[in-house]
Amino acid sequence: MQKNSAAGRNNLGYMYLHGQGVKRDIAQALALFTKAAAQGLPDAQHNLGELYFAGQGTPRDYRKAMHYFSLAAQVMI
């Protein structure tokens, strides 16, 4: 996998979110999902939407959640 790849950041974010192989750190997961989402990765956009929707690692923000869910859904259209 390429260094600084969106997929790598998303996968690492998932590991931090769930504490798989690393200490659970939702703030780190949020940061990694944000970077990967900015690179245009739909999975990361969806994961970021989930965090905003649930208010995990960030204040609950339905507007931001919908924004990221919409970005992720655009690849399916």
VENZI-V984855 format. One record per backbone hydrogen bond with DSSP energy under -1.0 kcal/mol. CO is the residue of the C=O (numbers start at 1). NH is the residue of the N-H. If there is no record, write none. Layout:
BEGIN
{{CO	NH} {CO	NH}}
END
This chain:
BEGIN
{{2	5} {5	9} {6	10} {7	11} {8	12} {9	13} {10	14} {11	15} {12	16} {13	17} {14	18} {15	19} {15	20} {16	25} {25	29} {26	30} {27	31} {28	32} {29	33} {30	34} {31	35} {32	36} {33	37} {34	38} {36	41} {37	40} {41	45} {42	46} {43	47} {44	48} {45	49} {46	50} {47	51} {48	52} {49	53} {50	54} {51	55} {51	56} {52	61} {61	65} {62	66} {63	67} {64	68} {65	69} {66	70} {67	71} {68	72} {69	73} {70	74} {73	76}}
END
